[in-house]
Amino acid sequence: MKRPRLTLLQRLILAMSIVAFVAICASAVFLYFRFQASNETFREETLSTFAENLRHELVADPQLSSPNALALKARIHELRGQYAVVGSAGEIIASSGLQEPLVPYAGDHTKYFQLPAHQGQKTLFGVSLPIAQGGLAGVIQVAFPKEHVLFDSILEEFVGDIAWIWIPFVLILLVTNIVVLGFALRPLRVAAQEAAKIGPSSIATRLTESGMPNDVLALIRSVNAALDRLQGGFLSLEQFSGQLAHELRTPLAIAKARLSLSQDHIARAVEKDFEDVERVITQLVDRVRVRTLHYEATDVVDLGAVAADVARYLAPAVVEAGRNIELRTEGGPVLISGARDFIFRALRNLVENALHHSPENGVITIVVFSGGIKVMDQGSGFPQRRLDGGSELLGETDRKDGLGLGLAIVAETMVAHHGRLLLANLPSGGAVATLAFDRKIPASRT
């Protein structure tokens, strides 16, 4: 199964979604590592602040009995921390109830340490700060639980707040970009819709150039230039078809005129053959012309008037063949946008086909109704294989003297007019061919 292709807008949305996802992931990874580095720095700075405050109170009051010292010790206890003032010999001078230093005395230099969890005590992270002030020697040791709110919770909340701001921001930016892209690509969608409406019947239509961005305008102008060349080719082919018909029909008409002067039965047979050749040439030219069929939306055709012209044009041939023709109009005028000459030829082909298959004294009926035009005869009807085969058998012939182009030309003419050729047999006998037009013009608009 072939996968459907994505539109340009869908591809851009997919690409921007991937970029947004990568940006969110990259930001999360960056914030995680940044948090880890900041967490260690913040933890160390917090420990140093407590130790330095304790050293300041110790220098001012070695007994740590001042209100500030008491408040500081209460704060350490409240935060489930521990402290110890260790002398130069490793003895405990003051502590939060410790019987020995948090870590062994290791000289007068600052160091950070970590104590693993033991005996129900959580992992501690601490600092050993030399006193070296007021004639005092030793160190001050302060430690707090590693996951304490002062060290981790504040940073975690900060990261969480940033995440809840960053992710919606990226998503809103993505949606905004999609809306802007949709607006920016609107000229392309308009051009695509206009191009989809261009067909043989509207070959003179061009894509709109006004309001197009410069880069899109270059494409639009190239397409319009290609349409100009196609229109020129269609018109040249149509002109060639007309010249070909004229060049072929003129010698045939001369030959038929000369044969008509003879009373020989062989001359009559040859004259009939020339008529068949002329009809085939006409169909071939019509087949070429219908492929270059074009008309404008303002080209209005009255189907009733076309049917009347076809009836008048073929009436002498119908009477000469011993058949009858009648024209009926149901309702008011039926108006369509189309090429009148091509509709005339299509209807003429249907009537000629009915004339060939009608029995002697049979009636060929042309009915103009709200949906189009029907041509009915009293012959043997269409073969079942033609009715079952649809358009695939329209090019085949049931006649010994034809190429079977008539119905094919009619079908192509109807497709160019956004309509259909419908074939059926009447219950009472005979065939009915319908030119069904899907797009009609209300009579009030004319």
Order of alpha helices (4+ residues) and beta strands (2+ residues): alpha-alpha-beta-beta-beta-beta-beta-alpha-alpha-alpha-alpha-beta-alpha-beta-beta-alpha-beta-beta-alpha-alpha-beta-beta-beta
